[in-house]
Amino acid sequence: MDFTFTDDQLAFREAVSRFLMTEAAPEMLRDVWETDAGRSPELRNKIAEQGLTALSVPEACGGLGMDDVAWSLMTQELGYYAIPDSLADTAYIAAGLLSALPEGSAGRDDALAQIADGSIRVAVGHPVNPLVADAHLANYLLLAHGDEVHLVPRQLVDVIATPSIDASRRLSQVVWEPSSATRVAAGEKGRALWAQTLDRGALAVAGQALGLAQRMLDLSVDYVAQRKQFGKPIGSFQAVKHHLADVATKVEFAKPVLYRAAHALASGARDASVHVSHAKLVCGEAAWLAARHGIQVHGAMGYTWEVDLQMFMKRAWALDASWGDRAFHKSRVAGFVLADGAPLGPGNTFEE
């Protein structure tokens, strides 16, 4: 089996990285953070013009029909540049849920077409998340009532803003009343849709956490090469090298776990959920370690507003409990590993 990415996939990631490097400089991010909405319409329009809102939308609805593996690359770039936008929530998580609805479901095709052209935002209120991200700007919300899935217009909900340690992460409590008019799935179908949505959400957060970890590592390496003590760059001191080497190791060991989870989701593997939980845990640990060691090598000034590190560090902290906290994902991994007859070992890693 070929475990490498195709030339097209690598070119896609490089193009996204070049675009975000130009359009999402840290100075711009600070300005966006301080606005009331916390979002940049100009950046959102440029993202749509690049076709990034159409990645997961089926081709029949005007999208590109790309899978979870492509998003495992895309979300790393969203994390690396700390993009202050709920692109993954709308274009990946919501688009995936809507695409899984039966053709002809009320509002399905129209919503997907509008997601593809970037004209709407869709917030997702999964039961595992007590707060909903970007509900204040959403045109529609996908909300759960038991096993039911509801596609609810924004005017039918009340939104109560809740502060976050990450100023770019806009969270809200959502108050609403379910009705048959907004219900798009229920019963066994609804349970399956919410389970798939949880996995996509957790994978999206894992990818962003890995991108954040890499950015914090890069910022720390740059800083220790310039900061001097006793006439030498502090990066030449062995203790500092060990700190950053530990982060680099965590990042590199997390990458294949993320890609394995994305492959499992894309191929519909029965054990996809446990691979997603594994990815969420190891990518989150890489981001936490990168943040902690980043503060240490910056001499704690990395937490201050003037230093770029704090932007990525706060995002990593805020995302850590999103789409299931560590206890939740550890319990899913433990349930799989400790089960009788668990399919473990090299022979069970990939199916032929």
C-alpha positions, 0 to 999 in steps of 0.5 A: 500500500502506498502511504504517500500523498499524491502530487495533487494533494501536496500541490493543494496544500502548498497552494492553500499555505501560500494563500493564507500566508499572504492573506492572514498575517498576524497583524491582520488577525489582531485587527480581526480579533478586536472587531465585534463580530470577530470575523473578516468578511473580506477574508471569507470572500477570498476563501470562497473565491479560492474554492475552499468552501466547496471542498466537501460539497458533492459535485452535483451541488457545485462542489469539489467532492473532496474527502477527509484526507484532503481536510487533514491537510487543510485543517493543519493550514487553518491551525498554522495560520490561526484563521479566525473563521469557522471554515471547517465547521461550515465547509467540512463538518456541516457539509458532510452532515448535509451530504449524508442526508437522502437526496431530496431532503428539505433544504439539503441541496440549496444549503450545500450549493450556498456552502459551495459558493461561500454565501452562507455559514452553517454552525453545528451544535453537537451534543458533545459541545455545550457551546456553539461556535459562530452561531452569532453569524450563522445563516443556519444551525444544525442542532440536535434534539435527542436523535433528531437532526434539525436544520434551523434558520438563524431567526428561529434561535436566540444566541447568548454570547459566552467569552472564550480565552481565545478572542477569535473563537466566538462561542454562544449558548443557543436557545431554540424550540424543535419542530417538525418543520426543521427536522431533517433526520431522526431515529437510527439515521439521526444517530448515525449522522451525529456519530459521523459529525462527531468524528469529523469535528474531532478530526478537524480539531486534531488537524488544527491542533497539529498545525498550531503545534508546528507554528508554535514550534517554528516561532520558538525556534526563530526566537531562540536563534535571536535571543542572546544570553551570555553573548550566545543565542539561547538556542545553543543551550542544551536545555533549550534544544531538548525542549524544542526537540521534544516538541518536534518529536511530538509533532512528527509522531502525531502526523501519521496518527492524523492521516490514519484517522482521515483514511479511516473516515474517508474509507468508512472503516468500522473502527474509524471512531477510535482512530479519530479519538487517537488523533485528537489525543496525540495532536492535542498533546503536541499542541499543549507541549508546544505551547508550554515549551514555547512560553518557557523559551520565550521567558513567559513574555510569549503570553503577552499581546505583543508576541505572536505566540500567544495567538496560537497558544490560546487557540490550542487551549480553546480547541482542546476540549472542543468536540470531546475532551480528553476523558471522552476520547481516552474512554473511546480508545480504552474501550477499543483496546481493552475489548476481548479480541481487539483487532490489534497488531501490524496485521490489523493496521490496514486492510488489503 
